[in-house]
Amino acid sequence: MSIPDAQETARPTPTAATADDAAAIGRTLALAFDDDPMMRWFFPDEAAREAGLGRYFATLLTRQYVRHGLCEHTSAAASFWVPPGAQDKALPDAETLAELSEILGDRASLYRESVAAAAEHGPEEPHWYLAVLGADPAVQGQGHGSALLRSGLARADEASLPVYLESSKPANLPVYEHFGFTVLGEARLPDGGPTLWPMRRAPRPRTDT
């Protein structure tokens, strides 16, 4: 998961994303996740990484999260959320996995194993799940990631529900802690994969987001 902006000036306004936004959001998230350890593990070829990541995120949006979750974006960032009651849709279904396997090539089996391993650490309590959050590094510090994060946190707070995520970059941990998340532990992905840090944020009064 890419890092949100901790500092911002004029706050961008999140808007709902649709399947028509898939290509643009794919490009944005490809830039956001270019240095992410997990995405680099799934897409080790630097020359092909940006194109692969763009297709990967566009596929997740159109086939999964826009159907079963809440997708928002600004001009330079995007977020995919899964609401309570749809947690069984947080994992890619068989058709989505088939399409992702074509994109991932010989890393497809590692991806499937990693998705299953990460899911084992998910909470059983009702919660909002932040699956993806990323901003174009060119707008770092301009509030795009923070605006999207606050938008989702506000929904969770209104329902008095916690939020769960897995961070794949250690540099992200203090930023998410700034927004009230607590690290629950570490999860090492199989076959020598990178580490994930499951994080949970307890619900807050609406005015605290």
N, C-alpha and C positions, 0 to 999 in steps of 0.2 A: 504494500500500500504506500503510495507516494505521500510525501509530507505536506500537510496543509500550511498555510501562511499564518505565522503567529502574530505578525505585525501588519497593520493595514491602514490605509487612509480612507478614501471614499469607498464604501463597501459595495461591491458588485451585487446585482440582484439575481438570485437563482430563478430559473424558469424550468418548467417540466420538459423533459426530453421525450422525443418520440422516435420511432424507427427511422423517420426521415433524417434525423440528426446523426445517424450511425457513423457515416463516413467522417464527418467533421469531429465527432467525439472520439472516434478511433484514432485519428491523427493527433488530437490533443493528448490522449492518454498514452500514446506511443512515445511522445516526447517526455511526458511526466514520469514514465516508468523505465526509461532507457537505462538508468543506473541502479535500478532495483535488483537486489541480489537474487530474488526468486525469479523474476522475469529474465534476468541474464542466464539463469540456470536452464530455464525452459527454452530460451532463444540464444544459444551461445554464439551463433554466427553474427558478428558485428555488422557485416555488410547487409545482411538480410533482416536484422532485428527490427528496424523501424517499420518496415512493411509488414512483417509478421505480427508485431504487436498491434498495429492498426487493424488488421483483419481479426485478430483475437478479440480485442475489446469491442469492435463493431458486432461481432458474432454474439458475444455475451449480452450485449445490449438488446439486439433484435430478437434473439431466440429465447432469452431467459429473463433478464431483469425488467425490460419494458413490459413484459407480459405478466410477471408475477410480483414485481417489486415497485419501487419508486425511483425513477431516474431524473436527476436534475443536472443542469449545466449553466455555466456562464459563457462568456465569449472565449474563455481560455482555461476552463476546468470542468470536471464532471464528477458526479457521484452516483453510485448504485446502492440502493438500500433494499433490505428485505424486511417487511413488517411482521409483527407477530401474527400467527395464524397461517403464515406462508413459509415457515421455516423448512418444510420439506422441499421447497422450490429453491432453496439456497444452493443446492448442488445441481450441476448440469444434468439434464435428463439424457437418455440414450441418444436421441437425435442430435442434441447439442454436442455431446461428446464425440459423435462421429464427425461432425463438421470441424470441431476443434482439432481432432486427430489429424485431419488432412492438413491443417495449418501448422501443427506442431511437428509433424513428420516423425522422425525416430525418437523424439522426446515425448511422444504421446503417452506411452505407458508410464513414464515418470510423472507426468501430469496427473493421470488418473489415480495413481497411488498417493500422490501428494494431496489431492483434493479429499480423498477418503481419510487420510491421516489427520489432516487439519480439522475435518468435521468431528473427529472423536473428542476434540477439546471444546466443542461448542456447549453452551449452557442449556439445561433443560427448562429453565424458567422462561416464561414469556418475555420477549425482548425484541428490540429493533437490532438488526444486524447491518453493519456498514461493510459492504463487500468490496467496494472500490471507491477510492477518492484520490484524485490527482489533478495537478495544475501544471500547465506549461511552465518550465523553469524560467522562461523569458519574462513572466509576470510575477515571479517570486516576490513576496512582500506587498503585493497590491490587493490582497484580501480575497482573492477568488476562492481558494481552498477553504478559508475560514468561513466565508459566507455560506458555502454549501454545507460545511460541517454544522454550523449553527442552525441552519434550516432543519436538518434532520434531528438534531438534538432537541430543538423546540417541540417537534412532534412527539418525541419520546417523553419529554417532560410533561406535556399536556396530558398524556395518557398514564403518567406516573410509572413509566417502564424504563428499565435499564437499557443500555446500548452496549453491544459487543462487537469487537473487531479483532483481526489478527494483523499485526504490523510485521512487515518483512524487512524493515530497515531499523537498526538500532538508533540511528540519528533521529528517527521519528518519535521515539518514546517520550522524551521530555516535552515535545510539542503536544502530543495527545494528553500527557499528564497535565499540561497547562489548561486543557479543556475538561479536566475532571476524571480522566481515565486512570485506572490502576492496572499495573502489570500483574497478571495471574500466574505467570510461569513462563517456561520455554517449551517449544515443541520443535524437535529436529525432524525435518522432512526425510523420508526414506532414501536409501541408496546414496548417501553422502550429500544430500541436499542441504540448503541453508536452513537457518533457524527462523521460526516464527515466534512472535510474542503475543499470546492472547491477552486482550485488555478488556476491562469492563468499566463502565461508567454508571454509577447509581443515578436514579432520577433526581432532579432538583426542582425547586420552585421555578415557575416559568420565567421570573425576572432574573434568575441567575445565569441563564444562557446568554 
